Amino acid sequence: MTISIGNDHAGVEYKFEIIKHLKLKGYTIKNYGTDTTDSVDYPDFIHPVASDVEEKRADFGIIICGSGNGANMTANKHQGVRSALCWNKEIVALARQHNNANILSIPARFTALQQVIEMVDTFFETKFEGGRHQARVNKIPTSC
């Protein structure tokens, strides 16, 4: 499975830990994030992740910024992307089960590293339930 990951300056530490964790599990990682804590503009690092998911070059994406909001808003501008801003593993599970989220947006300044690793594992271990949820996801336009 290929995972595309992007981050701004607030998410550098978490990105490196997530990549290390996912590589140990055998995932292929595409890293678009900045590797320094120098201030950057998050859209420059989020659009490539969303494009990978949109164009099926990656199975899923992970995006990280300070609040998770800017990254999430940016990713959701892409067709077919369902990015979910999550702050605990319960929200992550619901985003996958009910919304078929394909990108996980992480708020680095509002989560702890161990919590983030649990969120990432939950994201990849949880399956979309389909059924009545599929009908709802179908009502999300892929373009406007």
C-alpha positions in Angstrom: 0.0 0.0 0.0 1.3 3.5 -0.9 0.8 6.3 1.5 1.4 9.9 0.5 2.3 12.3 3.4 2.7 16.0 3.6 3.3 18.5 6.4 4.2 22.1 7.2 6.7 23.2 9.8 4.5 22.3 12.7 4.3 18.6 11.6 8.0 17.8 11.0 8.6 15.7 14.1 5.3 13.8 13.7 5.9 13.1 10.0 9.3 11.5 10.7 7.8 9.3 13.4 4.8 8.3 11.3 7.1 7.4 8.3 9.3 5.3 10.5 6.3 3.6 12.0 4.6 2.9 8.6 7.8 1.6 7.0 8.2 -0.9 9.8 4.7 -2.1 8.8 5.7 -2.5 5.1 4.0 0.6 3.7 5.5 2.5 0.8 5.8 6.2 1.6 5.8 9.3 -0.6 7.1 12.2 1.4 6.1 15.7 0.2 6.5 17.4 3.6 9.0 19.9 4.7 11.9 18.5 6.7 12.7 21.6 8.7 10.8 23.8 11.2 11.4 26.9 9.1 8.0 28.6 8.4 6.4 27.4 5.1 3.0 27.6 3.4 1.1 24.4 4.1 -0.7 24.3 0.7 2.6 23.8 -1.1 3.0 20.5 0.8 -0.6 19.4 1.0 -1.7 19.7 -2.7 0.8 17.0 -3.8 -0.7 14.6 -1.3 -4.2 15.3 -2.4 -3.2 15.0 -6.0 -1.7 11.6 -5.4 -5.0 10.4 -3.8 -7.1 12.1 -6.4 -5.2 10.5 -9.3 -4.8 7.1 -7.5 -1.0 7.3 -7.3 -1.4 6.7 -3.5 -4.0 4.6 -1.7 -4.3 7.1 1.2 -2.8 10.3 2.5 -1.7 11.8 5.8 -1.4 15.5 6.2 -0.1 17.5 9.2 -0.2 21.1 10.2 -0.5 23.0 13.4 -4.3 22.9 13.7 -5.0 20.4 11.0 -7.6 22.9 9.6 -5.6 24.5 6.8 -4.3 21.2 5.6 -7.7 19.7 5.7 -9.4 22.6 3.8 -6.7 22.4 1.1 -6.9 18.7 0.6 -10.7 18.8 0.3 -10.5 21.1 -2.7 -9.4 18.1 -4.7 -12.0 15.8 -6.5 -12.6 12.5 -4.8 -10.7 13.5 -1.7 -12.4 13.0 1.6 -10.0 14.4 4.1 -11.0 14.1 7.8 -9.6 16.3 10.6 -9.2 14.0 13.5 -7.8 14.5 17.1 -8.4 11.0 18.6 -8.7 7.4 17.4 -12.5 7.3 17.9 -13.0 10.2 15.4 -10.6 8.5 13.1 -12.6 5.2 13.2 -15.8 7.1 12.4 -14.2 9.0 9.6 -13.2 5.7 8.0 -16.4 3.7 8.9 -19.0 6.3 8.0 -17.3 8.8 5.6 -14.8 6.5 3.8 -12.1 9.1 4.5 -9.0 8.7 2.3 -6.8 11.4 3.9 -6.2 11.8 7.6 -5.5 15.4 8.7 -3.6 15.6 12.0 -3.5 18.7 14.2 0.1 18.6 15.5 -0.3 21.2 18.1 -3.3 19.5 19.7 -2.2 15.9 19.8 0.5 13.8 21.5 2.9 11.6 19.5 1.6 8.3 20.9 -1.9 9.5 20.3 -1.0 10.2 16.6 0.5 6.8 16.1 -2.7 5.2 17.5 -4.7 7.4 15.1 -2.6 6.4 12.1 -3.0 2.7 13.0 -6.7 3.1 13.4 -7.0 4.9 10.1 -5.5 1.9 8.2 -7.1 -0.8 10.3 -10.6 0.5 10.0 -12.8 -0.4 7.0 -15.6 1.7 5.4 -18.9 0.1 6.4 -20.7 1.0 3.1 -24.5 0.5 3.2 -26.4 3.5 4.3 -23.1 5.4 4.6 -22.3 4.8 0.9 -25.5 6.6 0.0 -24.4 9.6 2.0 -20.9 9.6 0.7 -22.4 9.5 -2.8 -24.1 12.8 -2.1 -20.7 14.5 -1.6 -20.0 16.1 -5.0 -16.7 15.3 -6.6 -16.7 18.7 -8.3 -18.9 21.8 -8.2 
